[in-house]
Amino acid sequence: MKHFKDREFNLFNYMCDILYEFYEKNELEHLCALDSLAVGNYKNRKHYLFLQRFCSVWDRVEQREFNKEK
């Protein structure tokens, strides 16, 4: 991971790194992806679609982790 090297690797931390890089590259306020969609924290349709896909993947990763704990 590029930004959060002191953290143990897992998919959540990796995704946080991806989102951090997205916000830095596009000069956007750092929020959770779902909040960014809700308040319009994006500059164009490409950003909007990225955030939607990111949230979708996050939900799947979260469900996978939840199912592993059962």
PyMOL commands that set and color helices and strands:
alter all, ss='L'
color gray80, all
select helices_A, chain A and resi 11-25+33-39+45-69
alter helices_A, ss='H'
color red, helices_A
deselect
rebuild
show_as cartoon
